[in-house]
């Protein structure tokens, strides 16, 4: 078991990709909400 299985690598890679895109979506949503409602930003 010196090598991880392909499915495990795929699962980790997918999780990292989803985490990254989720953070990007959150940032975009925050920017859009600030543009729509400038008073809500700090």
N, C-alpha and C positions, 0 to 999 in steps of 0.2 A: 504493500500500500504506500509506496514512496511517491506515487503520482496521484493527484486528485482525479476523480472521475470527470469525464467531459460534462456530464449533467451538473455536477457540483460547480464546475468552473462557469458554466453557462448561467446557473442560478445566481452566483455571486456577481457576475458581470451584469446581468439584467438588473439586479437589485441596485448596483452602483449607478447604472444608467438611469434607472427610474428615480433614484434619489437626486441625481444631478438635474434631471429635467424638472423634477418637482420643485427644487429650489429655484430654478430659473423661472418657472411659472409663478411661484410665489413672489419673486422679485418683480416680474412684469405686472402682476396684479396690483402690487403695492404702488408701482409707478403710475399705472393707469388710474387707480383710485385717487392718487394725489393730483393727477391732472384733472379728473372729473370733479373732485372735491378738494380744492387747494387748502381750505380751512382745516381739513382733517389731519394734515401732515403736521409733524412736530417742528 
